């Protein structure tokens, strides 16, 4: 027996969301496939909320920190990173979710989803030319920073457990790694 996967367009996905078809599901659209998102445990949620608020304070009105909200990519994906650091003004997103060119970087907190976050999510974000992608491995307490997207892959990878990090978009901003962990 042959099975065929159905690919959904962004428009079809948005119509399902608007119609309430997916209202009881934690899903995201990845390369045209509706994919279940891993449930967030207590540490995941709390760290995302704390880090998002602290990052927003550090960034001030230079950028908007969007927690657990969709971003729209041209490959038929609409992932929901834990944090998306987007350009201002906030009103630019009244009619659409941020596009890759609106984003400075995205952050994922990973526990059960680490394989997906380092695999398909990294490929999708790199193919969309999102300049940097930060993954916090909740199991090991390591911040993984991926930068320099080329041909759908991030070329640079660094790992941090302490110290500070400066995002590419704001080299003058020193973010304590502990703030994210």
C-alpha positions as CSV (number, residue, x, y, z in Angstrom):
1,X,0.0,0.0,0.0
2,X,1.3,3.4,-0.9
3,X,0.8,6.4,1.3
4,X,0.8,10.0,0.1
5,X,1.4,13.0,2.3
6,X,-0.7,16.1,1.7
7,X,1.2,19.4,1.4
8,X,-0.6,22.4,2.6
9,X,-0.1,26.0,1.3
10,X,0.2,28.9,3.7
11,X,-3.2,30.1,2.5
12,X,-4.8,26.7,3.2
13,X,-3.2,26.6,6.6
14,X,-4.4,30.1,7.5
15,X,-7.9,29.2,6.4
16,X,-7.8,26.1,8.7
17,X,-6.5,28.3,11.6
18,X,-9.2,31.0,10.9
19,X,-11.9,28.3,10.7
20,X,-10.9,26.8,14.0
21,X,-10.0,23.4,12.6
22,X,-6.7,23.4,14.4
23,X,-7.7,25.3,17.6
24,X,-7.2,22.3,19.9
25,X,-3.9,21.3,18.4
26,X,-0.3,22.6,19.0
27,X,1.0,22.6,15.5
28,X,3.2,24.5,13.1
29,X,3.6,24.3,9.3
30,X,7.0,23.1,8.2
31,X,7.7,22.8,4.5
32,X,3.9,22.4,3.8
33,X,3.4,19.7,6.4
34,X,1.4,20.3,9.6
35,X,3.6,19.0,12.4
36,X,2.7,18.5,16.0
37,X,4.8,20.6,18.4
38,X,6.3,19.0,21.5
39,X,4.4,19.9,24.7
40,X,6.3,22.5,26.7
41,X,7.3,21.5,30.2
42,X,7.4,23.9,33.1
43,X,11.2,24.8,32.8
44,X,10.7,25.4,29.0
45,X,7.8,27.8,29.5
46,X,9.3,29.6,32.5
47,X,12.7,30.1,30.8
48,X,11.1,31.3,27.6
49,X,9.0,33.8,29.5
50,X,11.9,35.1,31.7
51,X,14.4,35.3,28.8
52,X,11.8,37.1,26.5
53,X,11.1,39.7,29.1
54,X,14.8,40.3,29.9
55,X,15.8,40.4,26.3
56,X,13.0,43.0,25.6
57,X,14.4,45.2,28.5
58,X,17.9,44.9,27.1
59,X,16.8,45.7,23.5
60,X,14.4,48.5,24.5
61,X,12.8,50.0,21.4
62,X,15.5,48.6,19.1
63,X,13.5,45.4,18.4
64,X,10.4,43.5,19.4
65,X,10.8,40.1,21.2
66,X,7.9,38.0,20.0
67,X,7.3,34.9,22.3
68,X,5.9,31.7,20.8
69,X,4.4,33.4,17.8
70,X,4.4,32.4,14.1
71,X,6.8,33.6,11.5
72,X,6.1,33.2,7.8
73,X,8.7,31.7,5.5
74,X,8.6,31.4,1.7
75,X,9.1,27.7,1.6
76,X,5.6,27.0,2.8
77,X,6.6,27.0,6.5
78,X,5.1,28.9,9.4
79,X,7.1,27.8,12.5
80,X,6.6,29.2,15.9
81,X,10.0,29.8,17.5
82,X,10.0,30.3,21.2
83,X,11.4,33.8,20.7
84,X,11.7,35.8,17.5
85,X,13.5,39.1,17.7
86,X,11.9,41.3,15.0
87,X,12.3,44.7,13.6
88,X,10.2,47.6,14.8
89,X,7.7,49.2,14.6
90,X,5.3,46.6,16.0
91,X,2.5,47.8,13.8
92,X,4.2,46.3,10.7
93,X,2.8,43.0,11.9
94,X,-0.8,44.0,12.1
95,X,-1.5,42.4,8.7
96,X,1.1,39.6,8.6
97,X,3.5,37.6,10.7
98,X,7.1,38.6,10.4
99,X,9.0,37.5,7.3
100,X,12.6,36.5,7.3
101,X,13.8,40.0,6.3
102,X,12.0,41.3,9.4
103,X,14.0,39.1,11.8
104,X,17.3,39.6,13.6
105,X,17.4,36.1,15.1
106,X,15.2,33.3,16.5
107,X,15.5,31.3,19.6
108,X,14.3,27.8,20.5
109,X,14.3,26.1,23.9
110,X,14.9,22.4,23.4
111,X,14.3,19.4,25.5
112,X,12.4,16.7,23.7
113,X,12.6,18.7,20.4
114,X,16.4,19.0,20.2
115,X,16.7,16.7,17.1
116,X,14.0,18.6,15.2
117,X,15.4,22.0,16.3
118,X,19.0,21.1,15.2
119,X,17.6,19.4,12.1
120,X,14.7,20.5,10.0
121,X,14.2,23.8,12.0
122,X,17.9,24.8,11.4
123,X,17.6,23.9,7.7
124,X,14.4,25.9,7.4
125,X,15.8,29.0,9.2
126,X,19.1,28.8,7.2
127,X,17.3,28.4,3.9
128,X,15.2,31.5,4.8
129,X,18.5,33.4,5.5
130,X,17.6,34.2,9.1
131,X,21.1,35.5,10.1
132,X,21.3,33.6,13.4
133,X,19.5,30.9,15.3
134,X,20.0,30.2,19.0
135,X,19.1,26.9,20.6
136,X,19.1,26.4,24.3
137,X,19.6,22.8,25.2
138,X,17.6,22.5,28.4
139,X,19.2,19.1,29.2
140,X,22.8,20.2,29.1
141,X,22.4,24.0,29.9
142,X,24.2,24.9,26.6
143,X,23.4,27.8,24.3
144,X,24.1,26.7,20.7
145,X,24.5,29.6,18.3
146,X,24.2,29.0,14.6
147,X,25.2,31.8,12.1
148,X,26.2,32.5,8.5
149,X,23.4,30.7,6.5
150,X,24.7,29.5,3.1
151,X,22.8,27.2,0.8
152,X,20.3,26.1,3.5
153,X,22.9,25.4,6.2
154,X,24.4,27.4,8.9
155,X,28.2,27.5,8.5
156,X,29.2,28.7,11.9
157,X,28.4,27.0,15.2
158,X,29.4,28.0,18.7
159,X,28.4,26.7,22.1
160,X,28.3,28.7,25.3
161,X,27.6,27.9,29.0
162,X,28.8,31.2,30.4
163,X,30.0,34.7,29.5
164,X,28.2,37.0,27.2
165,X,27.1,37.0,23.6
166,X,26.4,39.8,21.1
167,X,23.8,39.3,18.4
168,X,25.0,40.2,14.9
169,X,22.4,42.9,14.5
170,X,23.5,44.6,17.8
171,X,27.2,44.1,18.3
172,X,27.2,46.7,21.1
173,X,24.7,44.6,23.1
174,X,26.3,42.2,25.6
175,X,23.7,39.5,26.6
176,X,24.7,37.4,29.6
177,X,24.4,33.7,28.6
178,X,23.0,33.0,32.0
179,X,20.0,35.3,31.1
180,X,19.0,32.7,28.5
181,X,19.8,29.5,30.4
